[in-house]
Amino acid sequence: MERYTGYKIVFVGLLLLLFYACSPTKYIGENEYLLNKVTVKTDDKAVSRSDLKKNIRQKPNTRILGVLRFHLGMYNLSGRNGEKRFNKWLRTIGEVPVVYNDFHTQRSLAQLKLYLNNKGYYHASISDTVIYKNKKANVEYQISPGKQTVIEEFGYRDKQDYVQNQLEDSTELMQIVLADSVHSLLKTGKPLDMDLLESERERVTRMLREKGYFNFSKNFIQFYADTIQGQEVDKAHLLLSVIGNPADSSAYRKFRIGEININFDYDPLYLASGADSSYVDTTYGGYGIIYRDKLKIKPKLIEETIQFKEGELYNVQKVVDSYSRLQALNLFKFINIVFKEKVDTTGVKSLVCDVQLIPMKRQSYNVFLEGTHNSGNIGVGGNLTYNHRNLFQGGENLTFSIWGALKKEQLNENKIFSTRELGAELKFITPQFWLPIFKMKDFRRNFAPKTSVSLSYSYEYTPFYDRRVASVKFGYLWRKADKRWRYNFDLVDLNYVMMQKVDSAFLSGLKSDYIKSAYRSHLIFSANFMTIFTDQQLNTPGSYNYFRSSVESSGNLLWAVDNMFGVKRIKSSGDSYYEALGVQYAQYVKADGEYRFHHYLNRANTMVYRFFIGCGYPYGNMKVLPVEEAFYGGGANGIRAWQARTLGPGAYVATDNYPNSVGDFKLEANVEYRFKLFWLLEGALFVDIGNVWNITKYEDRKGATLGADFYRQLAIGTGTGLRLDASFFLLRFDWGIKVSDPAKPENSRFVLFDNGKWMKHTVFNIAIGYPF
């Protein structure tokens, strides 16, 4: 009894300490107020409140979970003595109290007024109200934008004005601008928005810089807006003009590229020291080649990568594409393309291009160790990877990996590690596009395709079976210059799966013939296409989207060949099928898609939403999807309240002795709230929902088939997590709790409380990296 009393005292003490730390006004001085809340109200829903809030100059302390000022609490724990080392650390990870300042409120009013004016609201009314209570200040901004001014008429300044000003060079330029006016962003009825006008300036500037006008700047474009001529006060006449007297006399002239020099070993400090005499200067295919000691990269590779050539008009888009292509080679840690004007003996100006490159280290290796724990199943694993980025001096990337893992499963309590896995992979990627029949020069230039070849072999031992998998892949990778879209087409994906020493007791213990067929040797000969989109800006906080989809087909070519040549089917256990390399081959089609949205709230809070749907249909030569290709639920990256392969399919109640709950159809959605704590620690709250089902007529397990009542069979899990983010890796701990279990009777599926036995319905996961 005394022991429990001690626990209560400690618990109460921790609560009091938390309450003391979280008292937000503890260090607010006399006649000072903690900025508690800032609210923006507007009577026009067309005006974004989130955009308005960006103009507020003083914001309250960061909250997590919507209410808790955790970082302010950490700062308050430091006490008044800021010289102690521990207190300094607390103040480093904490957040200084935000004391209300009326000066910032007045600045916010002015900034809001300016923002609305820039958006075309010239008659906006803005006021503020400040409420002081209990050493806290609540600020409310009331905004009435009024009517937004729109463009009633849009035109261009008469090009004859430029001729009269004796600037004949600009006449051709204005003709180009007028000819391209069909692409203008400014149309009748559009708002008189400064951001829109700025976008039009940038569009026109980029268009001209793509046509040779190297020195043209958006500062040479001006707008004239007249709101007096309009019959209504919210209408404007808008005029775009290119100034007639630019400071740069060559701003309205086209430039051609005179020569191109490529420095493979650019070192500004080395050059500044006067040691440039050690550089070798030669030529290749019209390019100037500069390197030091030894040429480590074939010039032909860079020649094919650079999108512009000598004698061409300057084109800024080709320069951007060249940057992207050079970065995609993954050979350089620094890339810079510099253009300088040069005047020849006849007085003609041209551009000299210097491509400055600093190469990466060609060889590297990585050792990675990890521990895993999933619902009582523990293990250790490791991976050793060797990488050569420039094997034959043509940007060829060679990767060799060896991995292994030891696991202990609850199903086998007698052995320390009951499961062993060992594997190796050799992967070769070259920037050369190995498709000799089709030239496709434009495709090569615009999408930087690569060819990928890989070989792998893995061995897995379990108490129930031994499995060996040999794989061969050949395919292509490419991406658009803007890096948002990436594509992967595996033309050949061959997996030879050998099931050896399958325990007869284990096999007979499987109640379903559907499941038994997954533990036979088989061959997968497939082709698949995958596309990935993301608009994430690296190293820049903000919201972004991610989308991935894939389509796969297997066995159709082998089946067609067997039928064409009249190959006899193998008959076994009442089934008949074709074989390849001595084993049955799989025949199926499969497609899946995944969408994620990372919603950046502020520096401490992020919401992540994920939706996944996938379906595979086996037919012809195999009745079921191979176990490697089937969908499964649960695990550290899915519905975390279930161990991997223990959820579903559907409402089926598993009676087998080994986790093998897989299906042909998968539906899953996740919502995760992530919040920064202190140091390297992050917290998370999540909700997962989904399940897997089967769709084939051979399914003989009750409740496992997809039907109209699928929504009643959705598993729901929730939980909390803690993450250690060390930038180069992230260690994740997630505690999943079952909310609704489809394996229970329909009127008893809500198991969150379950008469105090809810701990039995939890799963603890340890993993590397975010789940999505």
N, C-alpha and C positions, 0 to 999 in steps of 0.2 A: 504493500500500500504506500509506503514511504517513497518507493521508487517512482510510482505514478505521480505522487505529489510533487516530487522534484522536477519531473517532466513538465508538469503544469506551470511551475514557477518559471522554468526556463522559457516556456512558450509565451507566457504573459510578459516576461521581460523582453523578449524579442519583439512582441507587438508594441510595447511601450517605446522601445528604441526606434522602431520603424515609424511610429507616430511622431516621435520627437524629430527624427530626421526629415520627415515629410511635412513638418509644419512650415509652410512656405514663407511666412512672414517673420521667421525667427530672427533674421539679421537685417530687417528693414528698419532704418533709422526713424527718429522722430520727424514728423511732418513729411514723411515719405510714404509712398504707396506702391505696392507690388502690382505690376501690370497683370491683371488676372485674365482678362478676356477682351478680344477685339472682334466686333461684329460689323459686317457690311450689309446694309439693306438697300434694295433698289426697287422701284416700282415698274421697271422694265425688264422682263425676263430675257429679252434679247441680249442684254449686257451680261457678260460672264462675271459672276461674283469672284470666281477663282482668279481671273485676270485682274479684277479690281484689287483683290487682296495683295497681289504682287507689288502694288504701289504703296502699301502701308510701310512707313519708315520705322515703326517700332512694334515688335511682335512679342507676345508672351513667351515664357519659358516653354521648352519642348515638353509635350506630354506623351506618355505611352499608354496604351489601352484606353486612350481618349480622356482619361481623368488624372492619371498619376504623374506628378512631376518628379520622375525618378532621378534625373540628372541634377535637378536643383537639390533634391534630398541628399545626393552624394556630396554636393558642395557644402551643404549645411552640416554634414557630419564632421567636416574638417575643423569645426570650432573657430575660435577667434585667433588662435595662434597659428598663423600660416607659415611659420618657420620650421616646424617639425616636418621630417621627411614624409611621414605617413599622411599628414595633413596636406602637404604639397601635392602628393599623388592624388588624394581625393579631389583636390581643386582642379587638377589636370583633367581628370575624367569627368568631373562634374560640370555644372553650368552656373555661372554667376546670376544672382537674382536680377530680373529686369525691373528696374525702378521706373515708374511712370514719369515721363517728361513731356510737358505741354508743348515744348519747342518741336518735338518730333511729330506731334499731332498736327500742328500748323503746317509743317513740311508735308505731311501726308495729304492734307487738304489741297495744298498747291499741286502736289504730284497727281492726285486724282483728277483735278481740274484739267491739267495738261494732258493726261492720258485720254480723257473724254473728248477734249478738243481735237486731239490727233485722230480720234476715231470718227470725227465728223459731228460730234455733239457740241455745238457752239453755244447752246443756251442751257447748259446743265446747271442744276442747283445742288450744292453740296453743303452739308452741315454736320456737326458732331455733337454728341452728348457724352459727358463723362460722369459716371456714378461712383462715389467713394463710399466704401463700406468695409469695416473690419480690416483696416490697413491695406485694402485692395482697391484697385481702380478698374472699372469696366468701361471700355470705350465703344461707342456705337457711331458708325458713319451712315447718315441717311442721304441717299443719292437719287435725284430725279433727273435723268439724262435729257429729257425733252426729245424733240424730233431730230432725227439724224439727217444731215445734209447729204444728198445724193447727186451724182453726175447727170446733168440734163443734156449736156452736149460735150463731146470730146473731139479735139482736132490737133493739128500740127501747125507750127509756124511756117509761113510760106517760104519755100526754099529760095525764092528770088531775093530775099533779104540777104542771104549769104553771098550771092553774086555781087550785089551792090556794095557789100562790105569788102570786096576784093579777096574773098576767101573761096576761090574756085574749088579747092581740094575738098571742101566740105559739101559741095553740091552732090557729088557721087555718094558720099556718106548718107546724106539726107534722102537720096533716092532709095538707098538700101533700107533705111528706117521706114520710109513710107511703104515700100513693097512688102515689108514684114509686118505691117500694121494689123494684118488679119490675125496674128498671134497675140495681139495686145491683151493684157489683163484688164485694161480699162475699157469698160463698156457703159452705155447709157443705163442708168438705174443702179449702177454700183455705188456704194458709199464713198464719200470723199475721205478715205482712210489713209493716213500717212504711211502705214505699213504696206498698204496696197500700192501706193505710189512708189515707195522704195523698192518693192518687188519688181515693178515695171522698169525702174531705172536699172536694176541689176540684170533683168532679162535682156533689155536692149544692149547694155554694155557687153554682156556675154556673147550675144549674137554677133556684134561687131568684132569682138576679139576672136571669134571663130572664123572670121573672114579676113584676117590679116592685120587688123588695127591694133597693133601691139601696145601702143601708148595711150589708147583711149581709156578714159576713166569715167565712172558714173557721175563724178562731180561736174562733168561737162553737160549734164542733162538737167534742165530746170523745168519747173511746172509753174504755170500762172493760173490761179483760180479766181473767177469773178462770180460773186454771189449777188451782184447788184442787177445785172442784166436779166436774171431769171425772174419770171413772173411770181414765183413763190419764194419765201425766205429760206426754205430748205432745199433749194435747187441751186446748182452751180454749173458754170461754163468752165471747162478745163482745157488748157493748152499745154502741149509738150513742146519744149524748145531745146535745141542744142546751141550752146553759147557760141557767139561769133568771133570771140577773141581769146582763144585758149592761151594760157601761159606757155605751154609746150607747143612749139611750132610744128612738131611732127606728130601731134596727137591725131590728126585727120589723114595720116598717110598709112598705106599698107606696107608691111614689111615681109620680106622673104627670108627664109633661113639660109644663111651663107655657108656655114660649116658646123659640124657637130664633133665635139671632142668628148671622149669617155675616159674618166680617171678611175681606174679600178682600185686604187689604193689611196684615196684622198685623205690627207692628214694636214689640216690647216696649221698646226703647231710645227710640224716637220717642214712645211713649205716656208713658214715665217722665219725659221732658223737659217734659211739660205741653203738648205741641203737638197734643193730640188734637182741638183745635177745628178743625183743618184737615180732619178726616174728615167725609164726607157720610154722614148717617144717614137711611135711607129704609126702605120696606117693599116686599115682593114676595110675593104669594101666602101671606100669613100669616107670612113670615119677615122678621126684621130684617136689613137689608142695610147693611153698613158698608164704605166704600171711600175712597180718597184720590185726589184729582185727577180721575181718569176711571175709569169702570167698564170693565174690560178683558175680563171674562168674563160671559156671559149668566147671570143668576141662575137661569134655568130649568134649565140644565145641572146646577148644584149641587143644585137642588130634586129633580131626578130621580135624583141619585146618592145623596143621604142617605136611609137606609132607615127612619128613624123620623119621626114627625109629632107635632105639637102635640096634646095631649090623650091620647096613648097612654100605657100603662104603660111604665115604663123596662124596656128589654130589652138586656142586655149583648151578645147576639149581633148585634143590629141595629147596635150601635155598632161592633163589630169589622168587620162587613160594610161599613159606611160608610167606615171607614178604608181597607179594601181597594179599594173602588170609587173613592175619591178618588185613591189612589195610581195606579190603573190609567189615570186620565186623563193622567198624565204632564205635568201642568201646574204642580205645586207642589213646591217643595223642602222645605217644612215643612208638616206637617198635625197639628193637635192639636184634640181634642174634649173640652171641659171642661164638667162639670155642677156646678152650685151650688144649694144649697137656698134656697128663698124662701118667706116667710110672707106671705100676703095679709092684707087688713084683717079678714077673718073668722077668721083663725088657721089656715087650711088651708095645709099645706105642699105645695110643688111644686118641680120642678126647672127651672132656667134653663140652657139649653145654649148655649155659645159655641163656634162652629166657627172656629178660627183658621188662616188660610191665608197662606203666603208664596209668591207666584208665581215660577216660573222665568223666565229670559229667553225671550222668544217666538221669537227668531230665532237661528240658529247656522249655522256652516259647518265643514266638516272636510276637510282635505287629507291624503291618505294616499299614500305612495310605497312601492314594494317592489321588491326584486330577486329573481329566481327562478333556481334552478339544479337541474336534474333530469336526471341521467344524461348530462351533457354538453350538454343543451339549456338555454341561458341566456336571460335576458330581464329587462326592466324594465317596470314598470307603475305606474299611478297612478289615483287616484279623487278626484274633487271632489264633495262633497255639500253641498247647502243644505237646511236644515230650518226650517219654520215650525210651531210647536206649537199655534197658536191662530189660524188663518187668518181665520175669520169669527166669532170670539169665542164659539164653541160647542165648543171643544176639538178642532177639526179639525186634523189633522196633515198637512202637505204636505211631501214630500221630492222633491228633484230631484237626480239623480246623473248625472255624466258619467265614464266610465272609458275607459282605453285601455291597450294593452300592445304591446310589441315583443319578439319572440322570435327566437332563432337556433336552428335545429335541425341536428343532425348530418347529417341526410339532404340538406342543401343547404349545402355548404361555401363556395360562391362569394359569398354575400351575408352582410353583417354581421348584418342582421335579416331573416330570410326570411318571417316571419309577422307580420301586423299585425292588431290588433283594436281597434275603437272602438264605444262604445255609450252610450246614454242611457236613463234611466228616470224617469218621473213617477209618483209614488205618493201617493194621497190616502186617509187613514183618518179616519173620523168616528165619534164615539160614538153617533150616531143609527143605529138599526137599520132599514135600508131594506127593510122587508118589510110593505108597507101592508095586504095582504089579511088577515094574521093578527096580532092584537093581542099575544097572549102576554105579558101584563103581568108574570106571575110569573117567566117566563123572563128578561125584561129586568131585573127587580129582582134576581134571584139570580145571574145570570151575566155581567152587564155586557157585552153583545154590542157589537161594532163592525162597521162596514161598510168594506170595503177595495176600492179601484179602482186599477188601475195600467196604465200604457202604457209599452212599451219598444221600442227598436229597436237592433239591433246589426249590425255589419259585420265580417266576418272575411276576411282575405286570406291565402292560403297559396300556395306554388308550384304546388299541385295543383288548387285550386279557389277560387272566391269564394263566400261564403255570407252571405246576409242573412236576419235573423230579426225579424219584427214580432210583438209579443205584446200581448194584452189580457187582463186578469184582473178578475173581479168575484167577491167572496166575503165571508165573515163570519169574525170572530174572537171568541171568548169564553173565559172561564175561570171556575173556581169561586172562591169568596171566599177559600179557604185557599191559593190560588196554586199548589197542587200539580198540578192538572190544567189543561191548556190545549188548546183545540180550534181548528182552522182548516178551514173548508169553502169551497173555491173552486167556486162554482156554475158559473162560466164560466172556462175557461182555454184561450184561443185562441192558437196559435202558427203563423204562416205562414212556412215555411222555403223560401227561394228559393236553389237551387243554380245558380250562374251561372259560366260560363267553366270548366267542369270539364275538366281536361286529358285529352285522349283517350288519351295514352300511360299516364297514371296509371290511368285507368279500365280500360284493357285489361290493365294489369299486375295488377289484382286477380283472383286465381284463382277466386274463388267468386262465383256469381251472388247468393248470399245477401248478401255484403258489397256488391256493386255496387248493389243496390237501396237501400242506405242513403244513396247519394249522388245521389238524385233529389229534385227539389222536391216538397214534400208539406205537408199541413195536419194539425195536431193540434187537435181540438176536444174537450176533456175536462172532466170534473168530478172533483175529488178531495177526500178527507176525511183529515185528519191529527190525531192526538192525541198529546200529550206529557205525561209525568208526571215530576216530580222532587221529592224530599224534601230537597233541599239547603237548608241554612240559610246565607244569604249572610253573609259576613264572620265566619263561625264555623267553626273547624276541626272536622272530623269526617267520618265515613263517610256516603255517600249513594248513592241509586239514581237512575238515569235510564232512562226507557223512551220510545221513539217508535215509532209505527206509522202507516202510511198505506195507503189504498186508492184506486185511480184507474181510471176507465173512460173510453174515448175512442171517438168515431165512431159510437156506437150510435144517437144521435138522428138524425144525418145519414143513416145507412143506412136507418132506418125511414122517413124522409121520402122518400128516393129510391124505396124499394119501394112506398110508398103511392101515389105519383104516377107510377109506371111509367117512371122515368128510365132512359134507355139507358146501358149500360156502355160504357166506352172500351176498345178492344182495342189492345194494343201488346205486341210481342215475345212473343207466345204467352200473354199474360196479359190479363185483363179486370177492370175496376174502375170505381167511380164517382169523379166529381170534384166538388170544391167550390172556388169561386173560381179555377177553371182548373187545379187540381192535384189529384193523388190524395190522399185523406185516410186517416189511419191509424185502424185499429180494433183495440182490444186491451183487456185488463184487466191490472192490475198491482197488486201488494201487496208491502210489505216491512215489516220490524220490526227494531228495534235495542235492545239492552239494555246498559247500562254499570253497573259497580259501582266506585265510588271508595272504596277501603279505606284509611282514614287510620290509619297505624301509630303515628307520633309526629310531632313538629314537623319532622323532617328526612326522613321516609320515607313514601311512599304507593305502594300497588299499585292499578293500574287494569285492570279486566277488561272486555272488549267482545265482544259476539256480534251478528252481523248475518246476516239471511237475507232474500232477496228473490226474487220470481218475476214475470215478465211473460209473457202469452200472447197473441201476435198471431193474428188470425183475420179472416175475412170479407174486408174490402176491401184489406188489406195483409198480405203473407206474413211480414214481419219487423217487429220493433220498430223505430221510428225511432231513428237513432243517438243522438239527444238523450235518449231514454228507456231505452236499453239499459244493462245493467250492465257495468262493466269492473273489472278488477283492477289492482293496482299503484298507484304514485303516492305522494305524500307523506302521504296520509291513509288509506292502505290497507295493502297488503303492500309495505313500503318497499324491499325488495330488488329490486323490478321497477319499471321506468319505467311511467308510466301508459299503459294500453291496450296493453301488450306481453305481458301474462300470459294464457295460455289462448287460446280456450276449451278446457277439458279438457286433453287431451294433444296438442292440435293444434300442429304445428310451423309457425309463420308463415313464409311465403315472400314476402309482399307487401312493397312498398317504403315503406309508411306504417303507423304504429301504429294498427290498427283492430280489435284483439282485443276484441270485445264479446260479450255473451251474454244469454240470457233468464233465467237462474237464477244466483244468486250466494250463496255461503256463505263467511263470513269470521269469524275469531276472532283476538283480539289480547290479549296480556298485556304490560303495561309497568310497570316498576319505576322510580319517580322519586325522586331524592334531592337534597337541598339541598347545595350545595358552599359557596360563600362569595359575598359581595356579592350581585349579581343573578344569579349563575350556578347552574344546576341541571344535574344529570346524569340519564341514563336508560339503561336496558337493556330491550330488547324482543324479543318473539317474535311473528311474524305467521304465520297459516296460512289458506289458503283458495284459491278459484278461481272462475271463471265457466264456465257451460256453456250450450248451447242445447238446446231441447226440441222445436222444430218439426220436422215431417217434411221441410221444404224444405232443411234443413241438409245440405250436401254436402261438408263438410270432415272428413277422417278424424280420429277421436278427439275431436271437438268436442261430441258429444251426451252428455247426462247419462245415466249407466247405473248398474247395481248396483255397479260397481267404482269409483265416484266417489272413494272415500276413497283410492285409490291414485294419484289425479291431483291431490291437494291439494299446492299449493306451500307450502313452509315457508321463511321467512326470519327472520333474527335481526339484531341490530345494537346500536349504541350511539348516544346522542345527547347534545347539549349545547344548553341553552336559556338565553336571556338574557331574564329576566323583569323588565320595567320597569313593571309594574302596569297601565299603560294599553295596552301591547301586549307580545307575547311573540314573540321571534325564535328560530326553531328550526332546528337543524342535526342531521340524522339520517343515519347511515351504515348502509345496509342491506346485509346479506351473505346470498346465497343458500345455503340448506342442502339443500333438495330441489327439483329442477326437473322438473315433469311433462312438459316438452317433450323431455326426454332419453329414451333407451330405458329400459324399465322396470327393468332390472337395473343402470342407470348413473345413476339420478336423484340419488343423494347426491353433491353437488358441493362440500361445504364445504371440503375440502382439495384435491381434484382435482389431485394431483401437483404441488403448489406453485403452481398457477395460480388460486388462489382470488380474487386481486385482480380477475380478469376478471369475476367474478360479483358485483360490488359496485355499489351505486348511492348517490350522495351527493345528499341533498335539502336544500333551503333553503325554509322556509315560515314563515308567520305563524300563531301560535296553536298550541295543542295539537292533536294529530291526532284526539283524541276525549276 
